[in-house]
Amino acid sequence: MYQPLADLLRPETLDDVVGQEHILGKGAVLRRLIESGKIPNMVFYGPSGTGKTTVANIIAKQTNRTLYKLNATTASTADIREITAQLDTFMAPNGVLLYLDEIQSFNKKQQQSLLEYIENGKITLIASTTENPYFYVFNAILSRSTVFEFKQITREAARKAVDRAVAFMEKRTGLTAQPEDGVLDYIAGASGGDLRKSMNAIEVLFSAAVPQGNKLPLTMADATAVTQKSAMRADRDGDNHYDLLSALQKSIRGSDPDAACHYLARLLEAGQMQSACRRLMVTAAEDVGLAYPQIIPIVKSCVDMALMLGMPEARIPLGDAAVLMATSPKSNSGHLALDAALADVQKGKAGPFPRHLQNVHADTFTQERSQGYLYPHDYPNHWVAQQYLPDELVGTHYYEYGPNKLEQAAKHYWEAVKKEV
């Protein structure tokens, strides 16, 4: 029976697991727990292909526990009952180690069906998820578990696994691989930190390449074909998708045009143009804002153009928008002022409008004046001192001028106008 290369080369010891040194390196917490044999209920959180299932297998082997595996996308409460029926029998004399993959697919009732057994220790739960467990796993499970985050595999760590796969395939086929310059590094990077994809790519390359004697050329063209877009972790509803959007905005906010282009490229390559457009418009108002207010219609025009053009031409106006914002002065004073005002309103700080600001039924200029309203355009510089905030909030300041050229110019202008009164 065919067995994928990724399964054939699955690590059997903790030392063989790559890329998770922060939890599995010498002296790291998870490693010490595994070596002690005292395994708590755990949630493994991280991208696919980073070793979560592998580590669960190693734990079962080192602790001599019966390992059951369920995938929450296909399993049911009946599957859980079938496992619990074996507790306290010769099938599971020391209890059960249950590896529940994609736990976020279980509803609340299904997750709660495990509580009795994980509390009395008859089931040790190792749940895994590619989503943030604090959003997708119910508190009753989380409060009884320790969360360990598996990081995306770096290119350097993936290269070790790729080299191991090449050596294995050379031994299996009796051929000597002759990769073009950069091919193995490309595969290590192009699989987006998913070692399973890297292994699959090597296996496909060995199967598709044409031997030349006892040599097997591995070309960049073939490597590109078998890894196309596999690195793009940007599921529309996935945690990584929002991480990408966050990275894009924070790079623009941090005035790094290179990083902004990188994350925008990843979103576009993953087919997430609309999400990128929305985030660019938010960034224009939130992070550039009043330091360069013209940026808002400019970015909106770039987005409109992109949506009209579609890919691949859409990348041109979107790239302009990202770089322009990254290199623009920054101000968040406008939205901070509104947030502060919202906080007061939500606390009930409001009070009646000043009488002179209220609307009048006939809404005529004469009646408006008769209630004490001072019409600013009748005064020098189109400004006159009068109360606008409710009595309860008189003297409150929400807006602070940002330390940029445009807002400071406005500050100096109004300071001068108000000194004249």
Stockholm file with secondary structure:
# STOCKHOLM 1.0

chainA/1-421         MYQPLADLLRPETLDDVVGQEHILGKGAVLRRLIESGKIPNMVFYGPSGTGKTTVANIIAKQTNRTLYKLNATTASTADIREITAQLDTFMAPNGVLLYLDEIQSFNKKQQQSLLEYIENGKITLIASTTENPYFYVFNAILSRSTVFEFKQITREAARKAVDRAVAFMEKRTGLTAQPEDGVLDYIAGASGGDLRKSMNAIEVLFSAAVPQGNKLPLTMADATAVTQKSAMRADRDGDNHYDLLSALQKSIRGSDPDAACHYLARLLEAGQMQSACRRLMVTAAEDVGLAYPQIIPIVKSCVDMALMLGMPEARIPLGDAAVLMATSPKSNSGHLALDAALADVQKGKAGPFPRHLQNVHADTFTQERSQGYLYPHDYPNHWVAQQYLPDELVGTHYYEYGPNKLEQAAKHYWEAVKKEV
#=GR chainA/1-421 SS CCCCHHHHTCCSSGGGCCSCHHHHSTTCHHHHHHHHTCCCCEEEESCTTSSHHHHHHHHHHHHTCEEEEEETTTCCHHHHHHHHTTBTSTTBTTCEEEEEETGGGSCHHHHHTTHHHHHTTSEEEEEEESSCHHHHSCHHHHTTSEEEECCCCCHHHHHHHHHHHHHHHHHHHTCEEEECTTHHHHHHHHTTTCHHHHHHHHHHHHHHSCCBTTEEEECHHHHHHHTTTTTCCCCTTSHHHHHHHHHHHHHHHTTCHHHHHHHHHHHHHTTCHHHHHHHHHHHIIIIIGGGSTTHHHHHHHHHHHHHHHCTTTTHHHHHHHHHHHHTSCCCCHHHHHHHHHHHHHHTTCCCCCCGGGSCCSSCCHHHHHHTTCCCGGGSGGGCCCCCCSCGGGTTCCCCCCCSSHHHHHHHHHHHHHHHTC
#=GC SS_cons         CCCCHHHHTCCSSGGGCCSCHHHHSTTCHHHHHHHHTCCCCEEEESCTTSSHHHHHHHHHHHHTCEEEEEETTTCCHHHHHHHHTTBTSTTBTTCEEEEEETGGGSCHHHHHTTHHHHHTTSEEEEEEESSCHHHHSCHHHHTTSEEEECCCCCHHHHHHHHHHHHHHHHHHHTCEEEECTTHHHHHHHHTTTCHHHHHHHHHHHHHHSCCBTTEEEECHHHHHHHTTTTTCCCCTTSHHHHHHHHHHHHHHHTTCHHHHHHHHHHHHHTTCHHHHHHHHHHHIIIIIGGGSTTHHHHHHHHHHHHHHHCTTTTHHHHHHHHHHHHTSCCCCHHHHHHHHHHHHHHTTCCCCCCGGGSCCSSCCHHHHHHTTCCCGGGSGGGCCCCCCSCGGGTTCCCCCCCSSHHHHHHHHHHHHHHHTC
//
